[in-house]
């Protein structure tokens, strides 16, 4: 099988890399993350509209471009390499195809606005006591007067402060611990009774904890059917893991290349650091970790259209590989830079912080190891 990028993918890679190189200086990225609203609207529009990335993950039948998932991975790798904070993946590569897949009046009404770059969407799935198990979702949605009333909380909803709408996982039937009875709701961020407690994250992004107090949702605000959201939640998480694996590939490559360049310049005992065999071995180990992430991302991407069980097993494999590599490459990059590795002046510390966040997003490595064990042949799913 040929894993080399196609001519179209090479052109796409060049277009994204060229835009970010010309308009996304690292100092501007840092300044934007510390000012309001916390990202650059001009870069968001350039990526989503000028390059046409908003419609990549949506089929032509729904007004999108219908590009292959591998094309999204090309984009994510470049975004990782440039440490992009704009919420392209959350809105265009995850929320948009999820809404298309789920269907429903509310989803169909919002999708054209996403494709036009007019709306941003955050995924509000996680809760304080969930521990990555969607079956443990506790936010309750009760049917009232032709609509729904939502009560509960969500935690660490990435990019929520930048979003216009939230896709909320809620329990419409059954008890916590039961995978059945879950539904999705499309909720505006300015809905009465919804409180967002926003804060910056260590990787320069923004997140929010959400409190729902008698938040009303219209009867047609459900993307997909009531009580049948679990397969959709699993589907979007597995796609998110693979996209993030592609992002991690670009990010870890940048950590490695910056470390090699530093060791070739820095001298100790009258010799360049790169001349010490022990450090050469360390950087080779870092390189091997990066290549393992690349391979795991490719393998998981090839299994996205397989059965849910096979897809989930491949995604969990990729997640564990990425988590281990982010820790190993990130920590070694900082160590080889010495104290300078954690200063704001050098990009290395910012890349390390993003790698640290990626290590724990979409489930920790130990949870994915347990999930993989459950999915092995001969074990109950």
Secondary structure, DSSP 8 states (H G I E B T S, - for coil): ---S--HHHHHHHHHHHHHHHHH--HHHHHHHHHSSSSS-HHHHHIIIIIS-GGGTTS-GGGTS----HHHHHHHHHHHHHHT--S-HIIIIIIIHHHHHHH--HHHHHHHHHHHTT---EEEE---TT-TT-GGG---EEEEETTEEEEEEEEEEEETGGG-SEEEEEEE-SS-TT-SSSEEEEEEETT-TTEEEEEEE-TTS-EEEEEEEEEEEE-TT--SS-TT--HHHHHHHHHHHHHHHHHHHHHHHHHHHHHHHHHHHH-EETTEEGGG-HHHHHHHHHHHHHHHHHHHHHHHHHHTTTS-HHHHHHHHHHHHHHHHHHHHHHHHHHHHHHGGGGGSSSSHHHHHHHHHHHHHHTTS-HHHHHHHHHHHSTTS--
